[in-house]
Amino acid sequence: MGRIFSIMSGKGGVGKSTLSVSLAEFYARTGKTVVLLDGDIGQRCADLMLNVQDRVVYDLGDVADKTCKLDEALLPHPDLPTLSLLAAPQILTVSDVKRKAMDKIITQLSERSDILLLDAPAGIGKGLKNLLGTTAEPVVVVTPDDVCIRDAERLSALLSQMEEPRPSLVLNRVRPMWVRRRLIPSPEQIAQTLDMPLLGVIPESTKIYRALLRHETALDCGDKKVANAIEVIAARMLGADAPLPEYAPSAVLRFFNRGGEA
């Protein structure tokens, strides 16, 4: 049985699915057998990000109601033979896919993969709860703003109530200069606030959005800092001691701070 990671967020629009598909591609490029399950029922997007939207025939809903076998619904990536996608249904609701069926599918997928990535729906609704309790390791994606941090606190409380493993934290869309100027908290401060170990920090980059418009992942956006950040996160998820970036205040800022304190 492979490692299972549930990529989640307290609110939408923070880059959770972008990270999920990028991690899936990265692990597949290292030779691992990877399955990406799009768990956002009714609002799937992983197929678009992987540019396989025209090849989806069956989806998670079809497997759950036994319209097809799991093998028939798994969609292999055209360029990465060790990567497969199980797409979310578009026309069903969360209530249409029962928890028992979801548990069985996740167990079967984990038995045939080195890495199983669950792209969970945003928020703390039933769609997320259907993915909990499956021995998945939670990874919470957060942007460095008060609203997102507050929603992540609510998500963390839910995970604690349901006796899930302690979640790890990924900070997305971080502007290093804003951290140095103390316009936003440092990644370490946010991790301490949320009481989550910090897995990695992805810098803000306009190249990511341009890549999404081309149906490419953030890994292929052309920004080396973004690609390196994803590589660090992927390594740390598997227990490697990859270094995290440091955002110390600039020398000029330290000079003026000392002057103000004097």
Buried (B, 14 or more C-beta within 10 A) or exposed (E): EBBBBBBBBBBEEBBBBBBBBBBBBBBBBBEBBBBBBBBBBBBBBBBBBBBBBEBBEBBBBBBBBEEBEBEEBBBEBEEBEBBBBBBBBEEBEBEBBEBEBBBBBBBBBBEBBBBBBBBBBBBBEBBBBBBBBBEBBBBBBBBBEEEBBEBBBEBBEBBEEEEBEEBBBBBBBBBBEBBBEEEBBBBBEBBEBBEBEBBBBBBBBEBBEEBBEEEBBBBBBEBEBBBBBBBBBBBBBBEEEBEBBEBEBEEEEEEEEEEEEE
